[in-house]
């Protein structure tokens, strides 16, 4: 389950980054270029992807004793 959530998180981050960069007019070449709605959509996808990765790697019970 941990691996699946990590992969899904990365699969959310990659297009999210593309959408965000096109939305803020850094990555030209499509109808999304310069449209702030795509920057917001990309930021949301990035946040969801990061949240999935953090959730997948969260350790229950705090830190382990002994290092």
Protein Blocks (a to p, Z undefined) as FASTA:
>chain_A
ZZmmmmmmmmmmmmmmmmmmmmnomaghifknopaklmmmmmmmmmmmmmmmmmmmpcgh
iaaehZZ
